[in-house]
Amino acid sequence: DTAVSQTPKYLVTQMGNDKSIKCEQNLGHDTMYWYKQDSKKFLKIMFSYNNKELIINETVPNRFSPKSPDKAHLNLHINSLELGDSAVYFCASTPRFLREGRPGELFFGEGSRLTVL
Amino acid sequence: AQRVTQPEKLLSVFKGAPVELKCNYSYSGSPELFWYVQYSRQRLQLLLRHISRESIKGFTADLNKGETSFHLKKPFAQEEDSAMYYCALLSGGYQKVTFGTGTKLQVIP
């Protein structure tokens, strides 16, 4: 009954490859996010989707393409991977309205550790 | 643009000592602030939010609009408090949550 789940947990790949990370939440939340946590543990927002619609795009290189097939899923595809993409990527969700819970309270996945060689 | 600052990367305290993790913010609107915690090998989770004015695991945080601060405090540190702590700010209608750079709390037995 995991609330926010990400796959894979670990990903090791070569520079130049393309990879995807998947995220699913079963909390019924409208809003989902991707965050990047670098080696210094800085946590930076990348994207946010509200009910399948992109609402935040934080000047992320366009090699990163999020996709939300429905409001419970938010996937992240990365093209032409670079060394600097090595990080832990966190998916999170939050309710949008009070009737769904407490807006702004983020529920995180366990993270997907990407290592680019 | 909103900004959250946590000046300390690492804070080491002895068990039983008081703890204060600093957080300052800048935001032109009405801020909503949170503290999140990441224990070793666990996912990030909410610790507390200023609106609730609650105490969780002995931690409290008061929003000081004059000083634009939201420091996290606990009177007596426990070993199990050792973790990474992030201050976060919710802004705007787009539900953007901006995190500070995090402070690693190390409680020495």
Interface residues (C-beta under 8 A of the other chain):
Chain A: V4 T31 Y33 Y35 K40 K41 F42 L43 K44 I45 S48 N50 I55 I56 F90 A92 T94 R96 R102 P103 G104 E105 L106 F108 G109 E110 G111
Chain B: E32 F34 Y36 R43 L44 Q45 L46 R49 M84 Y86 A88 L90 Y94 Q95 K96 V97 T98 F99 T101 G102 K104
